[in-house]
């Protein structure tokens, strides 16, 4: 299968999904004859019969079902190969699709993106905000290239590579005049007297909070209110009695909005954050550059 081209994969996907040459040809903008020829070439190169030709149309064989599951990933591998070839001939281009957790989106991405784009002006970057579990599935399926955020505790997937960059801890934040700040020797138990607000994209953080508070499966009342941005979070906190429960990496972002950290005696949950991608992506020089920029930014902000 070493000579399979990305167009073969695209044509195969279209035929598999449409179930007929006519519908697939219309989707990819080819004649039925041209698409049929491409499909025969693909089967010849793969050494497999991918479809049974029946009176009801094209029926996928077991090999086609397996290939369809891996087609997006194979297509991404071909893209990476093309990126490397372009780099050798100084025609560097490409498109990195990045998903970030909410803390990385607020605390680090505003510095990462312009720094990276200055170093790699020929690379296009698309960014979305999402959870780790969702992002990892999209990376496996070839829809996404890189995830930045809370790392999974375990990752039994030889195709993916996790790159820890920064350990974070959860903290509580409040408006300077909040009643809780008038108390001394504050503990986690004192926090339970007030409603909370936080980011809602990572269930693992909720589990960490529940564990530290000894809730035994009964979720803390706080996380009933969640928002997607630091701006919205800050507005709620400065105008009411909500406590924000977010990463310590957000301290400077929230300070700019008039929100201060609540000094706790207790040691709150710590967790690892960083980057996840397909291991093969790091063969692409701009992906390595993106990784290095992320590491420099978080290291500098940590110091």
N, C-alpha and C positions, 0 to 999 in steps of 0.2 A: 504493500500500500504506500510505498515511499514516494511515489510520483503523483499522488492525489493532489489536486489543486483546490483552492478555496471555492472556486466556482462549481466544482463537482459537488462539494458539500452543500452549497446553497441550493443547487438544483435538486439534489436528493431530498433535502429538507422540504422543499416546496412540493415535490411529488408525494412524499410521505404524508404531509399534513393535508394536502388537498384530496388525495385518493384517486386522482385522475390526471392524465397528461394535459387534457384540455384546460382544466382549471389552473393547474400549476404553470402551464405555459403563459397564460394570461397574467399570472402574478409576477413572473420573472421577466416578462417582456420578450419571450422567444416564440418562434413557431413550434407547433407540436413536433414536427420532424426534427428540428434542431435540439429540442429538449430530449426527445427520445434518443437521439445520437449521443448526447452528453451522458444520459443515464446508462446506456450500453457501455460507453467508455469507462464510466465509473465502476460498473460491475466487473468489467474486464481487468481494470487496474487493481480492484480489491480482491479479485479471484473468488467472488461470491455472487450468488443470485440473490438480489435484494428484494425483488418483487415477483410474485406469480401473476402471469398475465391470464386473467379470467374474463368471462363474458360480462361480469359485473364491474370490471375495472382492474386496477393494480392492487394486489393484496400483499402487504409487507410480509416477508419471511422472518423467521426468528432472528436471523443475522441483521435484518433491517431494524428490528426493535432495539437490539443492542447498540447498533451504530447511531440510531437517532438519539439515544441517551447521551452519547459521547460526542455528537457532531459539533455542538457549540464549543466544547473544549478543544476539539481538534482544530476547529476554525481559528480559535484564539492562538493555538500553538503556531499555526501557519502565519498568522499576523505577526507574532513575535519574530519569526524567522525573517519575514519581509522587512520588519523594522531594522533588524541587524544588518541585512543586506544593504538597505538604504544608508545606514550609518557608515558602512565601509566605503560607499561611493559618495559620501558627503551630501546625501539627499535626505537628511534626517527628518522624519515626520512620524506621526503616530497620534493615538488617542488613548489617554488613560482615563478609565472610569473608576472613580473613587467614592467610597461610602465612608462617612465619619459618624462617630457617636456624638451626642450633643455637646459634651465637654470639649472634645477635640475641635469641634466645629466653632465653638465660642472662644476657647483659650489659645489655640495654636494655629488653626487654619488661616486666619487673617495674615499671619506672617509667613507661613509655609508657602502659600500659593504665589504671591508676588516674587518671593525669593527663587522658587523653582522656575517660574516662567521667565525670569531674567536669564537664568542659566540655560534653559531649554526653550527658546522662543518658537521652535517649530513644532512643539508638542501641544495638542489640544487636551484640555482637562475638563471632565464633567464631574460635578460633585453632587451627591445626595446625602441626606441624613437618615440613619437607620440603626437597627440593632445588630449586634454581633451575629446571632444565629441566622437572621435573614441574610446578612451580607455574605456569610460563609457559604450558604447554599447557592447564592448568585455567582460567587467566584467559582464554585465547583461546576456550575452549568455554563460558565463562559459569558455571563451577562455583565460581570463586574471584574475589575482587575485588582483593586486594593481596598482593604478595610483598615481604618484607623479608629481605635477606641479600646474599650474593655476587652481583654483577651479571655478566651475560654479557659476554664481550669484544666481541661484535657482536650486534646485534638488528635484523634487517631485517624489521621488522613495523610498518607505519604505524599500526596500531590500538593498539599498546602504547607506553607512555612510561616510560623509565628515568630515575630521579632520583637521581644520585649524592649521597651524604651524608657518607661517611666512608671514607678509605683506611685499610686495615689491613695489618699485616705478620705473617707467621707467626713464632712463637718457640718455644723449648723451655723446659719447666718441670720441676722435680724437687723431691723432698723435700730439706730443708736439709742432711741428712747424706749425700746421694748422693755416691758416689765421684767423679763427674765434676766436682763443684764444688771438689774438692781440686786440680784442675789449673789451670795458668795459660795465658793466651792460647788459649782454646778456639776451635776451628774446627768447621765442619760435619762434617769427617771424624771428629773425636772423638765425635760423636753416634752414629756408626754402630756403636759398640761395645756399645750398649745397646738393649734392645727399646723400642719406642715404643707410645704409645696416643694416640688422637685421635678426633675426630668423623668419621663416614664418609659424610656426606650430599652431599659435593661432589667429584666426580672431578677438577674443575679444580685444586683444591688439591693433590691427589695429584700431578698433572702438574707443578705448580710446584715441589713438593718434589723430585721426580725430576730436574727440570731443574737446580735449584740444586746438587744433590749430584752431578750429572754421571753419572747412572746409565744413560743411554742406553736407556731402556725397561725396565730391570730395577728393579722397585719396591723401595723401601726396606723393610727387614724390619718396621719400626715400624708402621704402619697395618694390620698383620695383626690387631691387637687394636683394636677400636673400640667406643665406647659412645655412648648418646644424650644423656647429661646430664653437667653439670659435677660433680655430686655423686658419681656413679659413677667418673668420671675421677679426681677427687681422692683417693678411697679407694684406688684401685689404685696411684696414684703415691706416696702417703705410706706405703704398707705394702710397697713393693718397689723394684726398680731400674728400673721403666719410666720413660721420659721422655715427658711430654705434649708433643705438637706441635700447638699451636692458635694462634688469633689473639692478638695482644698486647692486644686489648680484653678478654680474659679474665683479665688479670693481677690485678685487684682481687678478682674472684670466686674465683680459685684461692688468692690470698693468705689469704682468710678460711678456707680449708681447710688451711692450713699448707703450701702449695706455693709455691716461689719460682722466679723466672725465671733461666734459665741465661745468663750473660753471654757472648755470642758476639762474636768479632771480625768475622765475616762479615756482610754485609748480606743478610738473608733475603728471601724473596719478598714483594712488595707487591701488593695487589689492591684493587679498588674495591667498596664495598658501598653499599646504599641501598634504594630502593623502586621497584617496577615495578607498573604498573596500566594499565588501559585509559585512554587519554587523556580519553575522555568522562566517566569517573568523577570527574575533578577538577572537573566542573561541579556536583557534589554538595557543598554546603558542608561537611558533616561529614567527607568524604573529604579536603578541603583542610585541615581542622582536624587530622585524623589525620596528614597529611604534615607539617604545621608542628610538631606535638608531637614527632614522631620526630626532626625536624631539631634542635629545641631540646635534646632529651635527649642526642643523640649529641654535639652541640657542647659542652654543659656537661660531659659526662664526658670529652671529649677535652681540655678545658682543665684 
